[in-house]
Amino acid sequence: MCRDRIADLNRRKINKVVFLLLERYHESHGFGCFPWIREGTSTPYYTFHCIPVLGREGRSVHPADATYRASLTIYQDHAGLPAWDADEQLWHPEWEARELGSDEMLDWYEEHMGFQEYAAHHADVTTEWRDGYAAGAAGRHLLTWQVMGMVSSALGAVLSADVDLTDGTGPAGTITVWCDCFSFRLDATANHGEVNLWERHVAGATPRELAQELVDRVGGPRPIGQPLDRASHPSWWTM
């Protein structure tokens, strides 16, 4: 298998690893994930941030600034951590050498990221978060990320959100994340409320089925990086 094909397969698994990290740290420690593209570049990142810590700041801050030096930022499009967040540029040593399992990718990220250290430093607010988190809210949050990740991987599209919408002071659902022509809110709704992922899931639809329905609306999966012809789907850009 050629290196490009191996890298493509591993790239598509990053979204699953993000979901697994949120599954481990969202409800218990208040971690969220913020997808963004660095200004002046085309480099897409995921920055994990502690929602109650941002809220305590009382102002709108970029999660990458709030968590700086905590090694909580990863690339969306390859397995690594940027030097500006992790002291040195880190790459998974076998990123292009062989197909990696999701569990071993998860272990590698856990080894090099600072979740435990950051949570320990902010133990007071993470305890308050855990004690006061509304029952059922985690399920909606995680379902949204699971579906978003599957759609992103299928379409080869990066995720992005507006920085001024995530100052940590409002409910998680106030953050809108864009994936190609789709918008998601972390209360498990999509496209400005037109699609209620949570209601569909409670009624029996699996995350994979929900993601497939969205992907089918834009013509099915396509290779990584292939853009969507917006003119072919004008309704999705006007909602």
Residue pairs with C-beta under 8 A, 6 or more apart in sequence:
1 99
3 96
3 97
6 96
6 97
6 98
6 99
7 78
7 95
7 96
8 223
8 224
9 99
10 78
10 79
10 92
10 95
10 96
10 99
10 100
10 105
11 77
11 78
11 224
12 153
12 224
13 100
13 102
13 105
13 153
14 46
14 74
14 75
14 76
14 77
14 78
14 79
14 105
15 148
15 149
15 150
15 152
15 153
16 102
16 149
16 153
17 102
17 105
17 106
17 109
18 33
18 46
18 74
18 145
18 149
19 142
19 145
19 146
19 149
20 102
20 106
21 31
21 33
21 48
21 106
21 109
21 110
21 115
22 31
22 32
22 33
22 141
22 142
22 145
23 142
24 115
25 31
25 48
25 115
25 119
26 32
26 138
26 141
26 142
27 130
27 133
27 138
28 126
28 130
29 50
29 115
29 119
29 126
29 129
29 130
30 50
30 51
30 52
30 53
30 125
30 126
30 129
30 130
30 133
31 48
31 49
31 50
31 51
31 115
31 119
32 48
32 49
32 50
32 51
32 63
32 141
32 166
32 172
32 175
32 186
33 46
33 47
33 48
33 49
33 145
34 46
34 47
34 48
34 49
34 63
34 64
34 161
34 163
34 166
34 175
35 44
35 45
35 46
35 76
35 158
35 159
35 160
35 161
35 177
36 44
36 45
36 47
36 62
36 63
36 64
36 160
36 161
36 163
37 43
37 44
37 45
37 158
37 160
38 45
43 75
43 77
44 75
44 76
44 77
44 158
44 159
44 160
45 64
45 73
45 74
45 75
45 76
45 82
46 73
46 74
46 75
46 76
46 159
47 63
47 64
47 67
47 72
47 73
47 85
48 63
48 67
48 72
48 73
48 113
48 115
49 63
49 66
49 67
49 72
49 168
50 66
50 67
50 118
50 119
50 122
50 125
50 126
51 129
51 168
51 172
52 122
52 125
52 126
52 128
52 129
52 168
53 66
53 122
53 125
53 168
54 61
54 63
54 66
54 166
54 167
54 168
54 169
55 167
55 168
55 169
56 125
56 168
57 66
57 167
57 168
58 169
59 167
60 163
60 164
60 166
60 167
61 167
62 163
63 166
64 73
64 85
67 73
67 85
67 118
68 85
69 85
70 85
70 114
70 117
70 118
71 81
71 85
71 86
71 87
71 112
71 113
71 114
72 85
72 113
72 114
72 115
72 118
73 81
73 82
73 85
73 86
74 80
74 81
74 109
74 113
75 81
75 82
76 158
76 159
77 158
78 91
78 95
79 91
79 92
79 95
79 100
79 105
79 108
79 109
80 89
80 90
80 91
80 92
80 95
81 89
81 90
81 112
81 113
82 89
83 89
86 112
90 112
92 100
92 105
92 108
94 100
119 126
137 172
139 188
139 198
140 173
140 186
140 187
140 188
140 198
141 172
141 186
141 187
141 188
143 188
143 197
143 198
143 201
143 207
144 177
144 184
144 185
144 186
144 187
144 188
144 197
145 186
146 207
146 211
147 184
147 190
147 197
147 207
147 210
147 211
147 214
148 159
148 177
148 179
148 184
150 207
150 208
150 211
150 212
150 215
151 157
151 179
151 180
151 182
151 211
151 214
151 215
152 158
152 159
152 179
152 180
154 211
154 215
154 220
154 221
155 179
155 180
155 215
155 218
155 221
155 222
155 228
156 222
156 223
156 224
156 225
156 226
157 179
157 180
157 228
158 179
159 177
159 178
159 179
160 177
160 178
161 175
161 176
161 177
161 178
162 176
165 174
165 175
165 176
166 174
166 175
171 187
172 186
172 187
173 185
173 186
173 187
173 189
174 185
175 185
175 186
176 183
176 184
176 185
177 183
177 184
177 185
177 186
178 184
180 218
180 228
181 218
181 228
181 230
181 233
181 236
181 237
182 190
182 191
182 214
182 236
183 190
183 191
183 192
183 239
184 190
185 193
187 198
188 196
188 197
188 198
188 201
189 195
189 196
189 197
189 198
190 197
190 214
191 236
191 239
192 239
194 239
195 214
197 210
200 210
201 207
201 210
215 221
217 233
217 236
218 228
218 233
218 236
219 232
222 228
230 237
